[in-house]
Amino acid sequence: RGLALGMSEKLRILYVDDSAVQLDAFRRSLAGGEYEICTVSNPREAPEQLQRFAPALVVIDYAMPHMNGGECLQLLKRSQRGDGPRYYLYTTDADAFRRHREMGFDGVLMLK
């Protein structure tokens, strides 16, 4: 389950975070690169975007008010078809960082 792409393809990334500031920063940091970005501020809308956008990578914020990153991951995995994308947790929480694999994430990005 790699992230291999063809020469002309852009890596499709779905980013789920309730913070408009974080969503904007993520989009701006990857702008102009070889990425196609879709952002979702409401984790309950993420399954629809997963089906519509068909990303290779999904990055999910851990600390969201109505659904944490682990719950969002489970919601997405229930709605995916086939193997699905790779899932990464985005967190500042050291405990979530340590437990990302047991929650079902493929990897973790941690902001200190």
Buried (B, 14 or more C-beta within 10 A) or exposed (E): EEEEEEEEEEBBBBBBBBEEEBBEEBBEEBEEEEBBBBBBBEBEEBBEBBEEBBBBBBBBBBBBEEBBBBBBBEBBBEEBEEEBBBBBBBBEBEEBBEBBEEBEBBEBEBEE
